[in-house]
């Protein structure tokens, strides 16, 4: 038996003391099981109670008849030994069987996989021949995932079947969006090249340091990339003040800062001594964002989408906040920018990002792009 561990472990006392199985215990088909995985993930985002998804797959070297018999034995064994509160069904009809262990405790994160694996292995040894047992591959996927590890992609695709299906159904529109990104960014870079040169000269003549500001940001699915802006700050500045304010903003405890022309203020640091005189003008006009057209051209960003966060922002996110990075590629502009920008609280910004991801279409992108110049000219929420 091959075992792949794709998640950290937690305690599962309920599994050790499971109730007797119901005689009419049902096995969900693929569509129903994947829907339950998606619903449980959203429930965990709010409750914080983790769940474990266990997937079992028969060896690819088996004939179709042997694989069918093996999977039948797996289904019979697991539906009789799992708890009634666990969800059993087909992750892939006729090929990958899944069990979702829900409502788990958090006392000991090192025991769950060992506990589940020990009991499942004992059950399968009783029900399968030695040869069959060795043809079974088991993988474990824990939600929420551990994003603190330095992984190339911390989000686990197995836990997001709904997003995979949604993206597959939007392949044509996604191709249209990418074509819009390539054409739009290439045209913008060509047309704005004189402005690029003028800004570069202004930065270089008024303060020491590089023209571009490069920073690691977190892109779609948690993949990091190098984010570009025109430098608007003095070099070797202390970022701790910004970090402290952003963490308060995410926690919902940040105060509005005064801004010119609106007594309501903004959720952003103002009168920041780290910003150069030229940088203050660049920020107010959003011209410091222009180099991100290169990020769009490379495919790291889109013209429209959520703003990419800094690493320490992601570390402070609640579980549901992460969805803004999973459901859409980051963009230069978006619903947040054309609906108040920094005047909007953080949770509302996340809701706008999620609404965009859910209702996105090429026509919606065009509408947001057409509204962006007005938002830039008016400077609503910019600082």
Helices and strands as residue ranges (DSSP letters): E 2-5, H 13-16, H 30-47, E 51-58, H 64-81, E 87-92, E 96-101, H 112-127, H 130-133, E 136-143, G 157-159, H 161-169, H 171-191, H 193-206, E 212-218, G 220-222, E 224-230, H 240-251, E 257-259, E 262-266, H 277-285, G 287-289, H 292-298, E 302-304, E 309-310, H 311-316, G 319-322, H 323-326, E 331-333, G 341-343, H 346-359, H 362-378
